[in-house]
């Protein structure tokens, strides 16, 4: 088996396991993930509590099963919105050019020139810790990457003979964009989208750890890590288990993105072979 195929199967298996556990969480939980039990706080892993209990006595196994939902859904939502905004701006700028292209290029350079983490912390701090501000912060710091890729690809494609020929035959701009240009950039968008989802999960974890992302009592892996910092010596499993879940989720998504790049990006393969 090729290394790339093994990489894909490992990443896909981990991703399916995490997503499946998150979806089936209501059927798999052994305790109420929101119900505190102060009489059994900070219990080590046992047959009664597979991953132990947290500082409020809540079952960690049940909270781990629910914990991936927020990160996965929020990262997907922000990546989809970023893709939509970047695709529209990139298509118009790359196809029509002019002052709109210049303004959007300057804006994307500004957004990409400022560290994304600082931008997200500032936005989350201004609007307060909430799901809406978290998604807004991720979209504002992510759309420029999609826009630049789409713009560059459209500018290259519109000079191709088949596009010029279709234009001479009277094909409308909307038809050219929807039926001939977008299908030729879908591969790159899929690769970038997958990578963006992984980065989004990492960003959500960082903001939630700082208290600017997902808020308690919503079960979330990064919030669990943040809450368990005070108990890392006496109960290290409270940090290690949710931390491992975040690591494996990002690992799976990033490896899936690399596999897609290897298979779908023709120019990357040509450079690698050369």
N, C-alpha and C positions, 0 to 999 in steps of 0.2 A: 504493500500500500504506500502510495506517495505521501511525503511529509505534509503537503498541502491538503490532501484529502483527510489525513488523520487529524490535522488541525481543525478542519471543518467539522468533522464528526464529533470531536471533543467539545468544540465550542457550541455546536447545535444541541448536543445532549445536555450540557450544563444549562443552556438558555431555556430549553424545553422543560427541564426539571424545575427551574425557578419559576417560570411562568405558570406551569401546571400546578405547582404548589400554591402559588398566589391565587389562582382561579378557584382551586378546590379547597381553599382554606376553611370555609364554613363546614365542609364535610370532614376535614382532617383534624381540626382542633380538638384538644382534650379538655380545655378549660376556657372560660370566658376571658378573652385577652384584655378586657377593660376592667375586670373586677379585681380590686385589691384584696389582699389577705395578709394583714400585718402580722398575724401569728406565724406565717410561713415565709417571711421576707428573707431574701438573700440565701435561699436554700441551694445547695449544690445539685448538680444533675442527679436524677434518681429515676426509678421506674414510675413514680407518681408524677414527677416533673422532669421530662427528658432533658431539657436544657436548664433546669433550675428555675429559680424565681428572682425577680428584680427587687429593688429597694422597697417597693410597695407590695411585694408578695404576689405580683401578677406572673402568670405562667409564661416563661420565655419561649417555649416551643410554639405556643399559640400566637404569641406576638411576632415571632420570626416568620411564621407562615403568612401573616397579614402584612408584615413590614415591607415586603417588596412592592406592594400594590401602588403606594403613593409615588415612589421613585420612578417606577416603570411608566405609569400613566402620565405623570407630569413631564418626564423627559420626552415621551412620544408626542404629547400635545405641543410642547414647545418646539420640537423638531419639525412637526408638520406645519405649524404656523410660520416658523422661520423659513422653511422651504417655500411656502406659498408666497410670502413677502419677497424673498430673494428671487424667486422665479419670475414674478411679475416685473419687478424692477429691472432684473438682468435682461429679460426679453426685450423690453422697450428701449433700454439704454443701448444694448448691443445691436438692435435692428435699426433703430432710427437715429441714434447718435445725437449730436447737437448739444444745446445748452442743458437739456435734461440729463444727458449722459455725463456732462461735466459736473453738474451739481451732485448727482448720485455717486459719482466716483470720489469726489471730495468727501462726501458724507461717509462712504464706506471706508475710506482711508482713515478718517478720524476715529470711527468706531473700532477699526482693527488696530489702530495705533495705541489706543488706551487699553491697559490690561483689563481683560474681561472680568477678573475676580473683583477688582476695585469698582468697576461699573456696577456689577451685580450687588455688591455690598451697599453702594451708595443708593441704588434704586430701592432695594429692600429696606434700607434705613429710612428713606424719605416717605415711602408709602406704607411702611409698617410691615411686620411679619405676617404674611398671608399667602394663600395659594395663588391669588391673582397677581400680586407683586412679584412672586417667585417666577411665574410663567412669563410675565412682562419683562423681567430682568434677563431671562434666558433668551427670549426672542430678540430683544434689542441688541444683545451682544452676539447673536448668531446669524442674523439675516445677511450681514455683509459678506460672510464667507460664501453663502449660496449665490448671492448676487454677482460677485466677482467671477466665479466659475461659469455661471450661465452667460454673463456678458462676453467673456472671452470666447466661449464656444460658439455663441451666436455670431459674433463678429467674424469668426473663421468660416462658419458654415455659409453665411450669406454671400460669400465670395466664390463658393463652389459653382461650377458650371451648371449643375442640375437645378440649383436654386435660381440662378440667373435665367436659365431657360424657362422655368415655370413662371417666373415673373414676366418674361417677354410674352408668354402665351396668355397673359391676363389673369393669372392666379392671384387672388386677393391676399393682402398681407396676413389677415387672420388665418386663412387656410394654409399659407406657407408656415406660419408659426405653429399652428396646432397639429398639422398633418405631416410636416416635413422637417421642421427644426427640432421641436420638442422630442419626437421619437429618437432622434439622433443624439440627444444628450441625456436620455433617461439613465443609461448605465452609470455615468458620472454622478448623477444626482442620487442614485441608490447608494453608491459607495459613500458619498459625503453625508447622506442622511443617516446611514448606519453609524458612521464615526461620530456624528453629532449627537446621536442618542446616547452613546457611551460617555461622551464628554458632559452631556446634560446630567446624567446620573451622578457623575463625579462632582459637578457644580452643585447639584441639589444636596448631595451629602455634605459638602463643605458649608453651605449656607445653613442647613438644618443643624449642623454641629455647633454653629455660632449662634443659633437661636433665631435666625432670620428666615428659615424655610418652613418645613412642615412643623406644626405646633402640637404639643401634647394635648390630649391623651391619644392622638392618632398614632397607631403603631408604625414606626419607621425605623429602619436599621440605623441611620445616622443619628437620630434622636436617642436611640438606645445606647449608642456608643457615648454620646455626650452625657447622658444621665449616669452612665456607669463609671465615669472617670474617677469619681471619689472612692470607688470600691475596687480599683484595678489590682490592688495587692491581695485583698481578702477574697475577692470573687472575680478573678481575671476572665472567666468564661463569659461574663456579661459584656465584655468588650470584644473578646476573640471571636465569638460566634457571629454577631451581626457584622463585625469587621470583615470576617471571611466571606460572608454573603455578598457584601458590597464588592470585594475584590473579585470573586468568581463571576459576578454578573458583568462587571466592566471588562474582565478578561475575555469572557465569552463573546460579548458584543464587538470588542476591538478585533479579536481574531476572526470573527465572521466578516467584519469590514475588510480586513486584509485579504481574506480568501476571495471576497467579491472583487477586490481591486485586481488581484492576480488573474482572475478569470475573465473579467469584463473590460478592464482597461487595456486596450490593444497597445497603445503607445508605451505604457509602463512595461509590458511584456517585451516589447522590442528593445527598449533600453536595457532591460535586465539581461536579455540574451546576448546583446552586443557586448 
